[in-house]
Amino acid sequence: MERYQHYINGQWTDPASGEWFLSENPYTGEPWAEIARGSAADVDKAVTAAKAAFEGEWGEMKPTQRGKILVKLAELIERDAARLGEIEVRDNGKLLAEMAGQTKYVAEWYRYYGGLADKVEGSVIPTDKPGIFNFTRYEPYGVVGLITPWNSPLLLVGYKLAPALAAGNTVVIKPSEFTSASTLEFMKLISEAGFPEGVVNVVTGYGAEAGGPLVDHPDVMKIGFTGSDVSGQKIYEAAARKIIPVTLELGGKSPNIVFEDADIEAAVMGAVSGIFAATGQTCIAGSRLLVQRSIQEKFTARLLEVAKEAKIGDPMSSDTNIGPVTTPPQFKKVMDYIDIAKQEGAHCILGGKPYTGPGSAGSQFVEPTIFTGVTNDMRIAQEEVFGPVLSIIPFDTEEEAIAIGNDVVFGLAAGVWTSNIGRALRMSEKLRAGTVWVNTYRAVSFTSPFGGYKRSGEGRENGQEAIKAFLQVKSVWIAQETSTANPFIMR
C-alpha cells in the first residue's frame, strides 16, 4: 500500500491530525494508497510557506528565470509521462490510451507559459495631465489557492499552475480526495526542476476540511477552481466575503448539433467522442445530441452501430474504449439519472444498466446509454449527469437548434456539424458557450482560451488570457516637476 504525505515547503509532511484516508482503484474497487487527511492546520502551514517564498527567493526572481524553471519542468514531465499516466489510471479509471497521451501533452502548458513569463508588458499611457509620466505594470497576487477535480488531475492542475507560476505567484493545491496521488507524484518533478521551497505546496483531504480553509485563509489572494457548479457557487460566495478574484471552470450540458448537410460518418464519430470518451466524465461532454429531424432515423441507426462496438473493461488495456466510473458516489448519480430519464418518459434504446460482462472487475461500470424521445425540459436534458448517457433531441430549423442549444443554465461548450460555412459562422456566433467546435469535438490546447458562459464559470484558462488572470494591474504616476498646484483640488 502506497502512502502519500502532504508536500509543504519542499518537504513531505504527515498530516497534523495524524489521520489518513484510502484511495481506491475504480477498476478493481480495491484500496491501493493511503492519502494524508488535511485540515486547517495543514493549510495554514502550506500558506505560510507559500507566502514566505513569495516574499523571498521566488518573489525576487526575474520572469526570465521563472520561465527557465518552467521549461525544465516541461522536460521532466515528458520524461515521466508514461509513469504519471499509469498512476492517473490507477486513481481515476480513465483509459491509459488517453491518460498517457494527456500527461505527455501537459508538458506543453509549462513550456508555453515558461516562454510567456517574460513577455507580459505594461503600457506607457499618454494621459491628459501635463508634466506627468504614467505607466502600468502587471504584478502577481501572491499566494494562490488551486482546487482541482478527479477526472483529469494533472491536465487541470496544468491549466492553473503553469500560468500562476509564470505570473510570479506561489501556490497551494488541494486536489480531489478521490485522485490525489498523481498530483503528489508530480511534486517530485517540481522539486527536481529547481523550484525554491514553498513555491508549490499540496495539501490533500476533503473539501470541507482542507478546501474550505484554503479558500477562507486570509493570506490566499486568489482562487482557481474546477468542479461542479454547486461547489463553484460555494467557493464564489466564500471568495466574495474576502473580496478576492476567482477563476471558475464549472459544469456543462453541451449541445452537439448535427445538420442534414453534415458528413454523417464524421458526425457520428464526433457524437461518440463527445459523450462516451472518458466514460462521459468530462465537463465538455456533448450530452445533448441535437439532430435535424430529416436525418434523425438514419443518424441514430449508425450511432447505435458504433456505440454497440465500444469495448468496456480494464482501462490499462490498449483495446478498451470505456472504463469504469471513477467514484462510487458518481456511479450512483449516473444510475439515478438513468432512472429519472425513464420515469420522465424518455426511451432507452441502448444500455441503461450497470455493466457486469467480461472485463468488469469492479462494480462501477455503466453501459453506454442512449435516450430518444427526450424533450429539452426534462431533467436528463437540463442537468449534468457526468457519465456515458446521451439524450437525442430532434430539431427542424437552424433557429430551433439555437433555441434548444441555449436553453440551459450552462454554457461551457457546443459542437456544430455542417458543410455550410455560413451556417457554421452563424451558429458559432449565436450559441452561448465559451467554446464552439465545428466539425470536430473535444479539442483543447494550451494556446486557446477555455471557460464558460452562464453557470459554467467565470474567467478563462489557457492562452494568453490565463496569465493575466493571475496578475493585477498597477498604475504608476510620476510627476516630472515638483507641483505647486492648489493641494485642495484634484490634479
C-alpha positions as CSV (number, residue, x, y, z in Angstrom):
1,M,0.0,0.0,0.0
2,E,1.4,3.4,-1.1
3,R,1.3,6.2,1.4
4,Y,1.3,9.8,0.3
5,Q,2.0,12.7,2.6
6,H,1.4,16.4,2.1
7,Y,4.0,18.4,0.2
8,I,4.7,21.6,2.1
9,N,7.7,23.9,1.9
10,G,9.6,21.4,-0.3
11,Q,9.2,18.6,2.3
12,W,7.0,15.5,2.6
13,T,4.9,16.1,5.7
14,D,2.5,14.0,7.8
15,P,-1.0,15.4,8.4
16,A,-1.3,17.4,11.6
17,S,-4.2,15.2,12.7
18,G,-2.3,12.0,12.1
19,E,-5.2,10.8,10.0
20,W,-5.2,9.2,6.6
21,F,-7.8,8.0,4.1
22,L,-7.8,5.4,1.4
23,S,-7.8,5.9,-2.4
24,E,-9.5,3.1,-4.3
25,N,-8.7,1.8,-7.8
26,P,-12.0,2.4,-9.7
27,Y,-11.4,-0.7,-11.9
28,T,-10.9,-3.2,-9.1
29,G,-12.6,-1.4,-6.3
30,E,-9.7,-2.2,-4.1
31,P,-7.7,0.4,-2.0
32,W,-4.2,1.0,-3.3
33,A,-3.0,4.1,-1.5
34,E,-3.2,6.0,1.8
35,I,-3.6,9.8,1.5
36,A,-2.9,12.4,4.1
37,R,-6.2,13.8,5.6
38,G,-5.5,17.5,5.6
39,S,-7.0,20.1,8.0
40,A,-6.9,23.8,8.6
41,A,-3.6,23.4,10.4
42,D,-2.0,21.8,7.3
43,V,-3.5,24.5,5.1
44,D,-2.1,27.2,7.3
45,K,1.4,25.7,7.3
46,A,1.3,25.5,3.5
47,V,0.0,29.0,3.0
48,T,2.7,30.3,5.4
49,A,5.4,28.6,3.4
50,A,3.9,29.9,0.1
51,K,3.8,33.4,1.5
52,A,7.4,33.3,2.7
53,A,8.5,32.0,-0.8
54,F,6.6,34.8,-2.5
55,E,8.2,37.4,-0.2
56,G,11.6,35.8,-0.6
57,E,13.5,34.0,-3.3
58,W,10.7,33.4,-5.8
59,G,9.4,37.0,-5.4
60,E,12.9,38.3,-6.2
61,M,13.4,36.1,-9.2
62,K,13.1,37.7,-12.6
63,P,10.4,36.5,-15.0
64,T,13.1,35.0,-17.4
65,Q,14.4,32.9,-14.5
66,R,11.0,31.7,-13.6
67,G,10.4,30.8,-17.2
68,K,13.5,28.7,-17.4
69,I,12.4,26.6,-14.4
70,L,9.0,26.0,-16.0
71,V,10.6,24.9,-19.2
72,K,12.8,22.5,-17.2
73,L,9.7,21.1,-15.6
74,A,8.2,20.5,-19.0
75,E,11.2,18.4,-20.0
76,L,10.8,16.3,-16.8
77,I,7.1,15.8,-17.4
78,E,7.8,14.4,-20.9
79,R,10.4,12.1,-19.4
80,D,8.0,10.7,-16.8
81,A,4.7,11.0,-18.7
82,A,4.2,7.2,-19.0
83,R,4.6,6.7,-15.3
84,L,2.3,9.6,-14.4
85,G,-0.3,8.3,-16.8
86,E,-0.4,4.9,-15.2
87,I,-0.8,6.5,-11.7
88,E,-3.8,8.5,-13.0
89,V,-5.4,5.4,-14.5
90,R,-5.0,3.6,-11.1
91,D,-6.5,6.6,-9.4
92,N,-9.4,7.6,-11.7
93,G,-10.0,4.7,-14.0
94,K,-9.7,6.6,-17.3
95,L,-8.1,4.9,-20.3
96,L,-4.4,4.6,-20.3
97,A,-4.5,5.3,-24.0
98,E,-5.9,8.7,-23.2
99,M,-4.1,9.5,-19.9
100,A,-0.6,8.6,-21.1
101,G,-1.0,11.0,-24.1
102,Q,-2.6,13.6,-21.8
103,T,0.1,13.6,-19.2
104,K,2.7,14.0,-22.0
105,Y,0.7,16.8,-23.5
106,V,0.6,18.5,-20.1
107,A,4.3,19.4,-20.6
108,E,3.2,21.9,-23.3
109,W,1.4,24.1,-20.7
110,Y,4.6,24.6,-18.7
111,R,6.7,25.1,-21.9
112,Y,4.2,27.6,-23.2
113,Y,3.9,29.7,-20.0
114,G,7.6,29.3,-19.4
115,G,8.1,31.2,-22.7
116,L,5.4,33.7,-21.9
117,A,6.7,34.5,-18.4
118,D,8.9,37.4,-19.5
119,K,6.6,38.7,-22.3
120,V,3.8,40.3,-20.2
121,E,4.3,44.0,-20.7
122,G,2.6,47.1,-19.2
123,S,1.9,50.3,-21.1
124,V,3.1,53.9,-21.2
125,I,-0.1,55.9,-21.2
126,P,-0.3,59.4,-22.9
127,T,-2.6,61.0,-20.2
128,D,-4.2,64.4,-20.5
129,K,-2.2,65.6,-17.4
130,P,0.8,67.8,-18.2
131,G,4.0,67.1,-16.5
132,I,3.1,63.6,-15.5
133,F,4.6,60.3,-16.7
134,N,2.1,57.4,-16.3
135,F,2.7,53.7,-16.9
136,T,1.2,50.4,-15.9
137,R,2.8,47.2,-14.6
138,Y,1.4,43.7,-14.1
139,E,2.1,42.2,-10.7
140,P,1.3,38.8,-9.1
141,Y,-1.4,38.4,-6.4
142,G,0.8,36.5,-4.0
143,V,-0.5,33.2,-2.6
144,V,-3.0,31.5,-4.9
145,G,-5.2,28.5,-3.9
146,L,-5.9,25.9,-6.6
147,I,-8.6,23.3,-6.2
148,T,-8.8,20.6,-8.8
149,P,-11.2,17.7,-9.7
150,W,-10.9,14.0,-10.1
151,N,-11.5,13.5,-13.8
152,S,-8.2,14.8,-15.3
153,P,-6.0,15.8,-12.4
154,L,-2.6,16.7,-13.9
155,L,-4.1,18.4,-17.0
156,L,-6.4,20.6,-14.9
157,V,-3.6,21.3,-12.5
158,G,-1.6,22.5,-15.5
159,Y,-4.4,24.8,-16.7
160,K,-4.0,26.7,-13.4
161,L,-0.5,26.1,-12.1
162,A,1.5,26.9,-15.2
163,P,0.1,30.5,-15.7
164,A,0.0,31.1,-11.9
165,L,3.7,30.3,-11.6
166,A,4.7,32.2,-14.8
167,A,2.9,35.2,-13.4
168,G,5.1,35.0,-10.2
169,N,2.6,33.7,-7.7
170,T,3.2,30.9,-5.2
171,V,0.6,28.2,-4.9
172,V,-1.2,25.8,-2.6
173,I,-3.0,23.0,-4.4
174,K,-5.9,21.0,-2.9
175,P,-6.6,18.1,-5.3
176,S,-9.7,15.9,-5.2
177,E,-9.7,13.5,-2.4
178,F,-10.5,10.8,-5.0
179,T,-7.4,11.4,-7.1
180,S,-4.6,12.9,-5.2
181,A,-1.8,10.5,-6.0
182,S,-0.7,11.9,-9.4
183,T,-0.5,15.4,-8.1
184,L,1.7,14.3,-5.3
185,E,3.9,12.3,-7.6
186,F,4.1,15.4,-9.8
187,M,5.7,17.3,-6.8
188,K,8.8,15.1,-7.2
189,L,9.3,16.8,-10.5
190,I,8.6,20.2,-9.0
191,S,11.5,19.6,-6.6
192,E,13.8,18.2,-9.3
193,A,13.1,21.2,-11.6
194,G,14.6,23.6,-9.1
195,F,11.6,25.5,-7.7
196,P,12.5,27.1,-4.4
197,E,10.9,25.6,-1.3
198,G,7.4,26.8,-0.6
199,V,6.6,27.9,-4.2
200,V,4.3,24.9,-4.8
201,N,2.6,23.1,-2.0
202,V,0.0,20.3,-1.9
203,V,-2.5,19.7,0.9
204,T,-4.8,16.7,0.4
205,G,-8.1,15.9,2.0
206,Y,-11.8,16.6,1.9
207,G,-13.4,19.7,0.7
208,A,-14.9,20.9,4.0
209,E,-11.7,20.1,6.0
210,A,-9.0,21.3,3.6
211,G,-10.6,23.1,0.6
212,G,-12.8,25.4,2.8
213,P,-9.9,26.6,5.0
214,L,-7.8,27.2,1.8
215,V,-10.4,29.5,0.3
216,D,-11.0,31.2,3.7
217,H,-7.4,31.7,4.6
218,P,-6.6,35.5,4.9
219,D,-3.3,35.2,3.1
220,V,-4.8,33.5,0.0
221,M,-5.3,36.2,-2.6
222,K,-6.9,34.4,-5.5
223,I,-8.7,31.0,-6.1
224,G,-8.7,28.8,-9.2
225,F,-11.3,26.0,-9.2
226,T,-12.6,23.3,-11.5
227,G,-15.5,21.2,-10.4
228,S,-19.3,21.2,-10.2
229,D,-21.4,24.4,-10.4
230,V,-22.8,23.7,-6.9
231,S,-19.3,23.6,-5.3
232,G,-18.2,26.5,-7.5
233,Q,-21.0,28.6,-6.2
234,K,-20.0,28.0,-2.6
235,I,-16.4,28.9,-3.4
236,Y,-17.5,32.0,-5.2
237,E,-19.6,33.1,-2.2
238,A,-16.7,32.4,0.2
239,A,-14.3,34.4,-2.1
240,A,-16.8,37.2,-2.3
241,R,-16.7,37.6,1.5
242,K,-12.9,38.2,1.3
243,I,-13.3,40.2,-1.9
244,I,-10.7,38.2,-3.8
245,P,-10.8,37.2,-7.5
246,V,-11.7,33.7,-8.7
247,T,-11.4,31.7,-11.9
248,L,-14.1,29.0,-12.0
249,E,-14.5,26.3,-14.6
250,L,-17.7,24.5,-13.8
251,G,-20.2,22.1,-15.3
252,G,-21.7,21.8,-18.7
253,K,-24.7,20.4,-20.6
254,S,-23.3,20.9,-24.1
255,P,-25.3,20.6,-27.3
256,N,-23.7,18.7,-30.1
257,I,-25.7,19.8,-33.1
258,V,-25.9,17.8,-36.4
259,F,-27.4,19.3,-39.5
260,E,-28.6,17.3,-42.5
261,D,-25.8,18.6,-44.7
262,A,-23.1,17.2,-42.3
263,D,-20.7,14.4,-43.1
264,I,-22.7,11.8,-41.3
265,E,-19.9,9.4,-40.5
266,A,-17.7,12.2,-39.1
267,A,-20.6,13.5,-37.0
268,V,-21.4,10.0,-35.6
269,M,-17.8,9.7,-34.5
270,G,-17.9,13.2,-33.1
271,A,-21.1,12.3,-31.1
272,V,-19.4,9.1,-29.7
273,S,-16.3,11.1,-28.8
274,G,-18.4,13.8,-27.2
275,I,-20.2,11.5,-24.7
276,F,-18.6,8.1,-24.4
277,A,-14.9,9.1,-24.4
278,A,-13.7,9.4,-20.8
279,T,-16.8,7.4,-19.8
280,G,-18.7,10.8,-20.2
281,Q,-16.8,12.1,-17.2
282,T,-15.9,15.4,-18.7
283,C,-17.3,18.9,-18.3
284,I,-17.4,19.4,-22.1
285,A,-19.4,16.2,-22.7
286,G,-21.8,16.6,-25.7
287,S,-24.6,15.1,-23.6
288,R,-27.4,16.6,-25.7
289,L,-27.2,15.4,-29.3
290,L,-29.4,17.7,-31.4
291,V,-30.1,16.0,-34.8
292,Q,-32.0,17.6,-37.6
293,R,-35.3,15.6,-38.0
294,S,-34.8,14.8,-41.6
295,I,-31.8,12.6,-40.8
296,Q,-32.6,11.5,-37.3
297,E,-33.6,7.9,-38.1
298,K,-30.5,7.3,-40.4
299,F,-28.1,9.0,-38.0
300,T,-29.4,7.2,-34.9
301,A,-29.1,3.8,-36.6
302,R,-25.5,4.4,-37.4
303,L,-24.8,5.9,-34.0
304,L,-26.2,2.7,-32.4
305,E,-23.9,0.5,-34.6
306,V,-20.8,2.4,-33.5
307,A,-21.8,2.7,-29.8
308,K,-22.5,-1.1,-29.6
309,E,-19.0,-1.9,-30.7
310,A,-17.4,0.0,-27.8
311,K,-15.4,-2.4,-25.6
312,I,-15.8,-2.0,-21.8
313,G,-13.2,-3.2,-19.5
314,D,-9.7,-2.7,-18.0
315,P,-8.6,0.9,-18.6
316,M,-5.0,-0.3,-18.7
317,S,-5.7,-2.4,-21.8
318,S,-5.0,-0.8,-25.1
319,D,-8.2,-2.1,-26.8
320,T,-10.6,-0.8,-24.1
321,N,-12.9,2.0,-25.1
322,I,-14.9,2.6,-21.9
323,G,-13.6,2.3,-18.4
324,P,-15.3,2.5,-15.0
325,V,-17.0,5.5,-13.4
326,T,-14.3,7.0,-11.1
327,T,-16.1,7.1,-7.8
328,P,-18.9,5.2,-6.1
329,P,-21.0,8.4,-5.5
330,Q,-20.7,9.3,-9.2
331,F,-21.7,5.8,-10.2
332,K,-24.9,6.1,-8.1
333,K,-25.6,9.5,-9.5
334,V,-25.3,8.3,-13.1
335,M,-27.7,5.4,-12.4
336,D,-30.1,7.7,-10.6
337,Y,-30.3,9.9,-13.7
338,I,-30.9,6.9,-15.9
339,D,-33.9,6.0,-13.7
340,I,-35.1,9.7,-13.8
341,A,-34.9,9.7,-17.6
342,K,-37.1,6.6,-17.8
343,Q,-39.6,8.0,-15.3
344,E,-39.8,11.2,-17.4
345,G,-40.8,9.2,-20.4
346,A,-37.5,9.1,-22.4
347,H,-36.9,5.9,-24.4
348,C,-33.8,4.0,-23.6
349,I,-32.6,2.5,-26.9
350,L,-29.1,1.4,-25.7
351,G,-27.7,0.5,-22.3
352,G,-29.4,1.9,-19.3
353,K,-27.9,-0.6,-16.8
354,P,-24.7,-1.3,-14.9
355,Y,-22.3,-3.3,-16.9
356,T,-21.4,-6.7,-15.4
357,G,-20.0,-8.5,-18.5
358,P,-16.4,-9.5,-19.4
359,G,-13.8,-7.1,-18.1
360,S,-15.9,-5.7,-15.3
361,A,-13.6,-6.4,-12.4
362,G,-15.3,-4.0,-10.0
363,S,-18.8,-2.7,-9.7
364,Q,-18.6,0.8,-11.2
365,F,-19.3,0.2,-14.9
366,V,-22.2,1.8,-16.7
367,E,-23.3,0.6,-20.1
368,P,-23.1,3.3,-22.9
369,T,-26.7,4.7,-22.7
370,I,-28.7,6.5,-25.4
371,F,-32.2,8.0,-24.9
372,T,-34.6,9.2,-27.6
373,G,-37.9,10.8,-27.0
374,V,-36.2,13.5,-25.0
375,T,-37.5,17.0,-24.7
376,N,-35.3,19.8,-23.6
377,D,-37.3,20.5,-20.4
378,M,-36.6,17.0,-19.0
379,R,-34.1,16.8,-16.2
380,I,-31.9,14.5,-18.3
381,A,-31.5,17.4,-20.8
382,Q,-31.1,20.1,-18.2
383,E,-28.8,18.7,-15.5
384,E,-25.2,17.5,-15.7
385,V,-25.0,13.7,-15.5
386,F,-21.2,13.3,-15.9
387,G,-21.4,9.8,-17.3
388,P,-21.9,7.9,-20.5
389,V,-25.5,9.0,-21.0
390,L,-26.7,10.6,-24.2
391,S,-30.0,12.4,-25.0
392,I,-31.1,12.7,-28.6
393,I,-33.3,15.7,-29.3
394,P,-34.7,16.4,-32.8
395,F,-35.0,19.8,-34.4
396,D,-36.2,21.2,-37.7
397,T,-34.6,24.6,-38.3
398,E,-31.4,26.4,-37.5
399,E,-33.3,28.8,-35.3
400,E,-34.8,25.9,-33.3
401,A,-31.4,24.3,-32.9
402,I,-30.0,27.6,-31.5
403,A,-33.0,28.0,-29.1
404,I,-32.7,24.4,-27.8
405,G,-28.9,24.6,-27.6
406,N,-29.0,27.8,-25.5
407,D,-31.9,26.7,-23.3
408,V,-29.9,25.5,-20.3
409,V,-28.2,27.3,-17.4
410,F,-24.8,26.1,-18.6
411,G,-22.7,27.4,-21.5
412,L,-19.3,25.7,-21.5
413,A,-19.1,24.2,-25.0
414,A,-21.1,23.3,-28.1
415,G,-20.5,21.3,-31.3
416,V,-21.8,22.0,-34.8
417,W,-21.7,19.6,-37.7
418,T,-22.4,21.1,-41.1
419,S,-20.8,21.6,-44.6
420,N,-22.3,25.1,-44.9
421,I,-19.6,27.7,-43.8
422,G,-22.2,30.4,-43.4
423,R,-24.2,28.3,-41.0
424,A,-21.0,27.4,-39.2
425,L,-20.3,31.1,-38.6
426,R,-23.9,31.9,-37.6
427,M,-24.0,29.1,-35.1
428,S,-20.7,29.9,-33.6
429,E,-22.0,33.5,-33.1
430,K,-25.4,32.6,-31.7
431,L,-24.5,29.7,-29.4
432,R,-24.0,31.0,-25.8
433,A,-20.9,28.9,-25.0
434,G,-17.3,29.6,-24.2
435,T,-16.1,27.1,-26.8
436,V,-17.8,26.2,-30.1
437,W,-16.4,23.3,-32.2
438,V,-17.3,23.0,-35.9
439,N,-16.9,19.5,-37.5
440,T,-14.8,18.4,-34.5
441,Y,-15.2,17.9,-30.8
442,R,-13.2,17.7,-27.6
443,A,-10.2,19.7,-28.9
444,V,-8.3,21.8,-26.4
445,S,-4.9,23.5,-26.5
446,F,-2.6,25.4,-24.2
447,T,-2.8,28.2,-26.8
448,S,-6.6,28.7,-26.8
449,P,-8.7,30.2,-24.0
450,F,-11.2,27.9,-22.3
451,G,-14.0,28.7,-20.0
452,G,-17.8,29.0,-19.8
453,Y,-20.7,31.3,-20.2
454,K,-23.5,31.5,-17.6
455,R,-23.4,28.9,-14.8
456,S,-20.4,27.2,-16.5
457,G,-17.9,29.5,-14.9
458,E,-16.0,32.8,-14.5
459,G,-12.8,33.8,-16.3
460,R,-10.7,31.9,-18.8
461,E,-7.9,29.3,-18.6
462,N,-5.3,28.6,-21.3
463,G,-3.9,31.0,-23.8
464,Q,-2.5,34.5,-23.1
465,E,-5.7,35.4,-21.2
466,A,-4.8,32.9,-18.5
467,I,-1.6,34.5,-17.3
468,K,-3.3,37.9,-17.0
469,A,-5.9,36.2,-14.8
470,F,-3.1,35.6,-12.3
471,L,-1.8,39.2,-12.4
472,Q,-3.2,42.5,-11.2
473,V,-2.6,45.9,-12.8
474,K,-0.9,48.8,-11.1
475,S,-0.9,52.3,-12.5
476,V,2.1,54.4,-11.6
477,W,2.1,58.3,-11.9
478,I,5.4,60.2,-11.7
479,A,5.4,64.0,-11.7
480,Q,8.2,65.4,-13.9
481,E,8.4,68.5,-11.8
482,T,7.6,69.4,-8.2
483,S,4.0,70.5,-8.1
484,T,2.9,73.9,-6.6
485,A,-0.7,73.5,-7.6
486,N,-3.6,74.0,-5.1
487,P,-3.4,70.9,-2.8
488,F,-7.2,71.1,-2.2
489,I,-8.1,70.5,-5.8
490,M,-7.7,67.2,-7.6
491,R,-5.0,67.5,-10.2
